[in-house]
Amino acid sequence: MASSETAGHVLIVEDEPKLAALLADYLRAAGYDPHWLADGREVVAAVRAEAPDLILLDLMLPCRDGLEICRELRTFSEVPIVMVTARVEEIDRLLGLEIGADDYICKPFSPREVVARVRAILRRAGHRDDARGGRGLTIDQERHRASYDGREIDLTPVELRLLRALAAAPGRVFSRQQLLDKLYTDHRVVTDRTVDSHIKNLRRKLEQASPERELIQSIYGVGYRYEPEG
């Protein structure tokens, strides 16, 4: 949802109005387009309608828990999600990435730290390049198209979902089961080797667009990661 005038659309999900306003002011000053929601029940519909570039999602929300929201968002979106929490006992769960979050920030925090974290995550995700159609990977979800350095990549729907899942978190290692959960939401019975087959085909197509880089790397005994600088 980014425009040429802004660095990206950031959705702030926070039930403390003063804190939300402070974050919005800092993000706006940094060139971002912030939007605020206080009610957790409105988040999923807002993400579907507005397609933000990043979400700052408070863990403790009225009416609906941030963890539950994050899990539902991950059934249809790979938007970067930064969990904001004052519950230090939840950090291990967040770090375990079991809910699909990309990062976390502990309260109390510096608004400048949040802006720096947002900037770093969007840069890693290739947001600025994608918005400007420049160098790197571009994925057009609505048109089901992908390209690298302007060269279109002919992908199947499953391959496109797989690439989106990996590229949404550059450098993060995904297990085969985590990737299967992102590829198939209908609980069909498939094996881990299904991912290997899709990865093999995806790699072959990426090599045609970018022969000088190994964009998808295998981590022995663990899984796969997308490494744009590989």
BALOBA-1460 file (C-alpha; in Angstrom, 3 decimals):
// residues 230
<rec num="1" residu="m" x="0.000" y="0.000" z="0.000"/>
<rec num="2" residu="a" x="3.080" y="2.182" z="-0.154"/>
<rec num="3" residu="s" x="3.156" y="5.256" z="-2.363"/>
<rec num="4" residu="s" x="6.036" y="7.191" z="-3.834"/>
<rec num="5" residu="e" x="5.573" y="9.796" z="-1.072"/>
<rec num="6" residu="t" x="5.742" y="7.385" z="1.863"/>
<rec num="7" residu="a" x="8.138" y="4.702" z="3.007"/>
<rec num="8" residu="g" x="5.294" y="2.295" z="3.762"/>
<rec num="9" residu="h" x="1.930" y="1.817" z="5.437"/>
<rec num="10" residu="v" x="2.288" y="0.711" z="9.077"/>
<rec num="11" residu="l" x="-0.740" y="-0.581" z="10.964"/>
<rec num="12" residu="i" x="-0.507" y="0.118" z="14.720"/>
<rec num="13" residu="v" x="-2.698" y="-2.180" z="16.807"/>
<rec num="14" residu="e" x="-2.589" y="-0.747" z="20.321"/>
<rec num="15" residu="d" x="-5.308" y="-0.071" z="22.919"/>
<rec num="16" residu="e" x="-3.399" y="2.722" z="24.695"/>
<rec num="17" residu="p" x="-4.305" y="5.909" z="22.763"/>
<rec num="18" residu="k" x="-1.367" y="7.997" z="24.021"/>
<rec num="19" residu="l" x="1.180" y="5.326" z="23.143"/>
<rec num="20" residu="a" x="-0.424" y="4.752" z="19.733"/>
<rec num="21" residu="a" x="-0.404" y="8.492" z="19.007"/>
<rec num="22" residu="l" x="3.258" y="8.744" z="20.017"/>
<rec num="23" residu="l" x="4.229" y="5.858" z="17.735"/>
<rec num="24" residu="a" x="2.194" y="7.327" z="14.890"/>
<rec num="25" residu="d" x="3.926" y="10.705" z="15.277"/>
<rec num="26" residu="y" x="7.400" y="9.169" z="15.150"/>
<rec num="27" residu="l" x="6.538" y="6.936" z="12.202"/>
<rec num="28" residu="r" x="4.983" y="9.827" z="10.305"/>
<rec num="29" residu="a" x="8.080" y="11.964" z="10.938"/>
<rec num="30" residu="a" x="10.181" y="9.130" z="9.493"/>
<rec num="31" residu="g" x="8.126" y="9.141" z="6.298"/>
<rec num="32" residu="y" x="5.742" y="6.269" z="7.036"/>
<rec num="33" residu="d" x="1.949" y="6.264" z="6.732"/>
<rec num="34" residu="p" x="0.633" y="5.019" z="10.112"/>
<rec num="35" residu="h" x="-2.911" y="3.867" z="10.787"/>
<rec num="36" residu="w" x="-4.210" y="3.006" z="14.279"/>
<rec num="37" residu="l" x="-6.649" y="0.379" z="15.528"/>
<rec num="38" residu="a" x="-7.505" y="-0.168" z="19.189"/>
<rec num="39" residu="d" x="-9.925" y="-3.105" z="18.862"/>
<rec num="40" residu="g" x="-8.400" y="-6.471" z="18.062"/>
<rec num="41" residu="r" x="-11.624" y="-7.612" z="16.415"/>
<rec num="42" residu="e" x="-11.088" y="-5.122" z="13.574"/>
<rec num="43" residu="v" x="-7.553" y="-6.167" z="12.608"/>
<rec num="44" residu="v" x="-8.170" y="-9.044" z="10.199"/>
<rec num="45" residu="a" x="-10.726" y="-7.122" z="8.152"/>
<rec num="46" residu="a" x="-8.440" y="-4.072" z="8.069"/>
<rec num="47" residu="v" x="-5.485" y="-6.120" z="6.826"/>
<rec num="48" residu="r" x="-7.589" y="-7.684" z="4.083"/>
<rec num="49" residu="a" x="-8.891" y="-4.272" z="3.006"/>
<rec num="50" residu="e" x="-5.777" y="-2.126" z="3.370"/>
<rec num="51" residu="a" x="-2.827" y="-4.532" z="2.851"/>
<rec num="52" residu="p" x="-0.384" y="-2.749" z="5.198"/>
<rec num="53" residu="d" x="3.372" y="-3.126" z="4.699"/>
<rec num="54" residu="l" x="4.005" y="-3.922" z="8.381"/>
<rec num="55" residu="i" x="1.952" y="-4.421" z="11.554"/>
<rec num="56" residu="l" x="2.885" y="-3.379" z="15.103"/>
<rec num="57" residu="l" x="0.646" y="-5.744" z="17.057"/>
<rec num="58" residu="d" x="0.168" y="-5.401" z="20.814"/>
<rec num="59" residu="l" x="-0.023" y="-8.719" z="22.627"/>
<rec num="60" residu="m" x="-2.568" y="-7.588" z="25.231"/>
<rec num="61" residu="l" x="-5.662" y="-6.296" z="23.451"/>
<rec num="62" residu="p" x="-9.284" y="-5.964" z="24.530"/>
<rec num="63" residu="c" x="-11.718" y="-8.485" z="23.104"/>
<rec num="64" residu="r" x="-9.078" y="-10.462" z="21.193"/>
<rec num="65" residu="d" x="-5.556" y="-11.619" z="22.049"/>
<rec num="66" residu="g" x="-2.644" y="-10.544" z="19.823"/>
<rec num="67" residu="l" x="-1.388" y="-14.123" z="19.507"/>
<rec num="68" residu="e" x="-4.746" y="-15.269" z="18.183"/>
<rec num="69" residu="i" x="-4.811" y="-12.378" z="15.696"/>
<rec num="70" residu="c" x="-1.303" y="-13.171" z="14.488"/>
<rec num="71" residu="r" x="-2.172" y="-16.819" z="13.904"/>
<rec num="72" residu="e" x="-5.219" y="-15.910" z="11.829"/>
<rec num="73" residu="l" x="-3.302" y="-13.325" z="9.790"/>
<rec num="74" residu="r" x="-0.733" y="-15.972" z="8.915"/>
<rec num="75" residu="t" x="-3.420" y="-18.104" z="7.282"/>
<rec num="76" residu="f" x="-3.666" y="-15.616" z="4.416"/>
<rec num="77" residu="s" x="-0.940" y="-12.953" z="4.703"/>
<rec num="78" residu="e" x="2.859" y="-12.785" z="4.963"/>
<rec num="79" residu="v" x="2.904" y="-9.136" z="6.052"/>
<rec num="80" residu="p" x="5.749" y="-8.550" z="8.559"/>
<rec num="81" residu="i" x="4.363" y="-8.588" z="12.108"/>
<rec num="82" residu="v" x="6.180" y="-7.112" z="15.106"/>
<rec num="83" residu="m" x="4.649" y="-8.185" z="18.402"/>
<rec num="84" residu="v" x="4.671" y="-5.565" z="21.172"/>
<rec num="85" residu="t" x="4.548" y="-7.022" z="24.674"/>
<rec num="86" residu="a" x="4.966" y="-6.178" z="28.342"/>
<rec num="87" residu="r" x="4.644" y="-9.864" z="29.267"/>
<rec num="88" residu="v" x="8.242" y="-11.044" z="29.411"/>
<rec num="89" residu="e" x="7.075" y="-14.602" z="30.076"/>
<rec num="90" residu="e" x="5.734" y="-14.664" z="26.494"/>
<rec num="91" residu="i" x="9.083" y="-13.804" z="24.888"/>
<rec num="92" residu="d" x="10.186" y="-17.437" z="24.560"/>
<rec num="93" residu="r" x="6.990" y="-18.215" z="22.633"/>
<rec num="94" residu="l" x="7.501" y="-15.202" z="20.407"/>
<rec num="95" residu="l" x="11.141" y="-16.067" z="19.782"/>
<rec num="96" residu="g" x="10.110" y="-19.617" z="18.944"/>
<rec num="97" residu="l" x="8.183" y="-18.117" z="16.018"/>
<rec num="98" residu="e" x="5.375" y="-20.551" z="16.690"/>
<rec num="99" residu="i" x="2.829" y="-17.860" z="15.910"/>
<rec num="100" residu="g" x="4.474" y="-16.557" z="12.749"/>
<rec num="101" residu="a" x="5.667" y="-13.198" z="14.106"/>
<rec num="102" residu="d" x="8.789" y="-11.680" z="12.530"/>
<rec num="103" residu="d" x="10.086" y="-9.799" z="15.568"/>
<rec num="104" residu="y" x="9.091" y="-8.530" z="19.012"/>
<rec num="105" residu="i" x="9.575" y="-5.365" z="21.075"/>
<rec num="106" residu="c" x="9.264" y="-5.183" z="24.867"/>
<rec num="107" residu="k" x="7.475" y="-2.426" z="26.723"/>
<rec num="108" residu="p" x="8.623" y="0.088" z="27.817"/>
<rec num="109" residu="f" x="10.487" y="1.017" z="24.640"/>
<rec num="110" residu="s" x="11.874" y="4.035" z="22.846"/>
<rec num="111" residu="p" x="9.758" y="5.189" z="19.882"/>
<rec num="112" residu="r" x="13.030" y="5.749" z="18.011"/>
<rec num="113" residu="e" x="13.882" y="2.081" z="18.557"/>
<rec num="114" residu="v" x="10.544" y="1.068" z="17.091"/>
<rec num="115" residu="v" x="11.082" y="3.232" z="14.001"/>
<rec num="116" residu="a" x="14.574" y="1.779" z="13.546"/>
<rec num="117" residu="r" x="13.185" y="-1.763" z="13.849"/>
<rec num="118" residu="v" x="10.418" y="-1.024" z="11.347"/>
<rec num="119" residu="r" x="12.912" y="0.428" z="8.884"/>
<rec num="120" residu="a" x="15.240" y="-2.583" z="9.213"/>
<rec num="121" residu="i" x="12.464" y="-5.143" z="8.751"/>
<rec num="122" residu="l" x="11.017" y="-3.423" z="5.679"/>
<rec num="123" residu="r" x="14.493" y="-3.077" z="4.191"/>
<rec num="124" residu="r" x="15.188" y="-6.795" z="4.726"/>
<rec num="125" residu="a" x="11.846" y="-7.630" z="3.145"/>
<rec num="126" residu="g" x="12.848" y="-5.651" z="0.070"/>
<rec num="127" residu="h" x="9.942" y="-3.275" z="0.562"/>
<rec num="128" residu="r" x="11.563" y="-0.181" z="-0.904"/>
<rec num="129" residu="d" x="12.859" y="-2.004" z="-3.972"/>
<rec num="130" residu="d" x="9.488" y="-3.668" z="-4.563"/>
<rec num="131" residu="a" x="7.556" y="-0.418" z="-4.232"/>
<rec num="132" residu="r" x="9.761" y="1.276" z="-6.792"/>
<rec num="133" residu="g" x="10.039" y="-1.674" z="-9.132"/>
<rec num="134" residu="g" x="13.807" y="-1.587" z="-8.753"/>
<rec num="135" residu="r" x="16.457" y="-4.211" z="-8.245"/>
<rec num="136" residu="g" x="15.546" y="-7.382" z="-6.405"/>
<rec num="137" residu="l" x="12.521" y="-9.565" z="-5.921"/>
<rec num="138" residu="t" x="9.036" y="-8.228" z="-6.618"/>
<rec num="139" residu="i" x="5.897" y="-10.228" z="-5.836"/>
<rec num="140" residu="d" x="2.527" y="-8.986" z="-7.061"/>
<rec num="141" residu="q" x="0.063" y="-10.983" z="-5.004"/>
<rec num="142" residu="e" x="-3.076" y="-9.671" z="-6.689"/>
<rec num="143" residu="r" x="-1.845" y="-10.537" z="-10.182"/>
<rec num="144" residu="h" x="-0.074" y="-13.722" z="-9.065"/>
<rec num="145" residu="r" x="3.201" y="-12.607" z="-10.632"/>
<rec num="146" residu="a" x="6.811" y="-12.498" z="-9.503"/>
<rec num="147" residu="s" x="9.962" y="-11.035" z="-11.016"/>
<rec num="148" residu="y" x="13.613" y="-10.607" z="-10.119"/>
<rec num="149" residu="d" x="15.566" y="-7.602" z="-11.365"/>
<rec num="150" residu="g" x="12.694" y="-7.013" z="-13.779"/>
<rec num="151" residu="r" x="12.765" y="-10.567" z="-15.207"/>
<rec num="152" residu="e" x="9.395" y="-12.264" z="-14.826"/>
<rec num="153" residu="i" x="9.355" y="-15.685" z="-13.157"/>
<rec num="154" residu="d" x="6.687" y="-18.145" z="-14.286"/>
<rec num="155" residu="l" x="5.469" y="-19.752" z="-11.043"/>
<rec num="156" residu="t" x="2.620" y="-22.066" z="-10.109"/>
<rec num="157" residu="p" x="0.274" y="-20.838" z="-7.336"/>
<rec num="158" residu="v" x="1.969" y="-23.104" z="-4.808"/>
<rec num="159" residu="e" x="5.443" y="-21.938" z="-5.861"/>
<rec num="160" residu="l" x="4.338" y="-18.323" z="-5.540"/>
<rec num="161" residu="r" x="3.029" y="-18.926" z="-1.994"/>
<rec num="162" residu="l" x="6.263" y="-20.701" z="-1.126"/>
<rec num="163" residu="l" x="8.391" y="-17.842" z="-2.442"/>
<rec num="164" residu="r" x="6.242" y="-15.286" z="-0.596"/>
<rec num="165" residu="a" x="6.618" y="-17.188" z="2.665"/>
<rec num="166" residu="l" x="10.399" y="-17.383" z="2.368"/>
<rec num="167" residu="a" x="10.969" y="-13.868" z="1.043"/>
<rec num="168" residu="a" x="8.758" y="-12.269" z="3.710"/>
<rec num="169" residu="a" x="11.461" y="-13.098" z="6.279"/>
<rec num="170" residu="p" x="14.901" y="-13.005" z="4.591"/>
<rec num="171" residu="g" x="17.502" y="-14.975" z="6.511"/>
<rec num="172" residu="r" x="14.933" y="-16.812" z="8.634"/>
<rec num="173" residu="v" x="15.150" y="-20.599" z="8.453"/>
<rec num="174" residu="f" x="11.834" y="-22.367" z="7.913"/>
<rec num="175" residu="s" x="11.363" y="-26.046" z="8.656"/>
<rec num="176" residu="r" x="9.578" y="-28.177" z="6.079"/>
<rec num="177" residu="q" x="6.529" y="-28.414" z="8.339"/>
<rec num="178" residu="q" x="6.343" y="-24.631" z="8.743"/>
<rec num="179" residu="l" x="6.402" y="-24.229" z="4.975"/>
<rec num="180" residu="l" x="3.772" y="-26.924" z="4.509"/>
<rec num="181" residu="d" x="1.504" y="-25.081" z="6.940"/>
<rec num="182" residu="k" x="1.839" y="-21.953" z="4.791"/>
<rec num="183" residu="l" x="1.326" y="-23.774" z="1.494"/>
<rec num="184" residu="y" x="-1.752" y="-25.810" z="2.352"/>
<rec num="185" residu="t" x="-4.457" y="-24.468" z="4.654"/>
<rec num="186" residu="d" x="-6.968" y="-27.241" z="3.912"/>
<rec num="187" residu="h" x="-5.203" y="-29.810" z="6.136"/>
<rec num="188" residu="r" x="-4.555" y="-32.157" z="3.240"/>
<rec num="189" residu="v" x="-2.159" y="-35.031" z="3.914"/>
<rec num="190" residu="v" x="1.217" y="-34.329" z="2.306"/>
<rec num="191" residu="t" x="4.767" y="-35.333" z="3.163"/>
<rec num="192" residu="d" x="7.794" y="-33.199" z="3.984"/>
<rec num="193" residu="r" x="9.281" y="-34.214" z="0.659"/>
<rec num="194" residu="t" x="6.524" y="-32.287" z="-1.094"/>
<rec num="195" residu="v" x="8.312" y="-29.124" z="0.026"/>
<rec num="196" residu="d" x="11.617" y="-30.428" z="-1.335"/>
<rec num="197" residu="s" x="10.011" y="-30.964" z="-4.727"/>
<rec num="198" residu="h" x="8.542" y="-27.449" z="-4.795"/>
<rec num="199" residu="i" x="11.852" y="-25.964" z="-3.626"/>
<rec num="200" residu="k" x="13.709" y="-27.768" z="-6.406"/>
<rec num="201" residu="n" x="11.367" y="-26.363" z="-9.063"/>
<rec num="202" residu="l" x="11.398" y="-22.900" z="-7.508"/>
<rec num="203" residu="r" x="15.203" y="-22.826" z="-7.391"/>
<rec num="204" residu="r" x="15.432" y="-23.802" z="-11.034"/>
<rec num="205" residu="k" x="13.140" y="-20.938" z="-12.050"/>
<rec num="206" residu="l" x="14.930" y="-18.417" z="-9.820"/>
<rec num="207" residu="e" x="18.297" y="-19.423" z="-11.270"/>
<rec num="208" residu="q" x="17.017" y="-18.547" z="-14.721"/>
<rec num="209" residu="a" x="16.158" y="-15.036" z="-13.501"/>
<rec num="210" residu="s" x="19.225" y="-14.608" z="-11.292"/>
<rec num="211" residu="p" x="21.952" y="-17.108" z="-12.255"/>
<rec num="212" residu="e" x="24.631" y="-15.355" z="-10.190"/>
<rec num="213" residu="r" x="22.796" y="-15.837" z="-6.851"/>
<rec num="214" residu="e" x="21.631" y="-18.808" z="-4.808"/>
<rec num="215" residu="l" x="18.504" y="-17.153" z="-3.448"/>
<rec num="216" residu="i" x="17.111" y="-20.191" z="-1.617"/>
<rec num="217" residu="q" x="19.587" y="-21.979" z="0.625"/>
<rec num="218" residu="s" x="19.320" y="-25.379" z="2.292"/>
<rec num="219" residu="i" x="20.156" y="-25.630" z="5.998"/>
<rec num="220" residu="y" x="21.070" y="-29.241" z="6.627"/>
<rec num="221" residu="g" x="18.737" y="-30.987" z="9.033"/>
<rec num="222" residu="v" x="16.600" y="-27.875" z="9.525"/>
<rec num="223" residu="g" x="15.002" y="-26.521" z="6.353"/>
<rec num="224" residu="y" x="15.324" y="-23.593" z="3.935"/>
<rec num="225" residu="r" x="15.848" y="-19.851" z="3.930"/>
<rec num="226" residu="y" x="15.672" y="-17.021" z="1.416"/>
<rec num="227" residu="e" x="18.948" y="-15.114" z="1.264"/>
<rec num="228" residu="p" x="18.878" y="-12.205" z="-1.234"/>
<rec num="229" residu="e" x="22.582" y="-11.533" z="-0.725"/>
<rec num="230" residu="g" x="23.512" y="-15.162" z="-1.166"/>
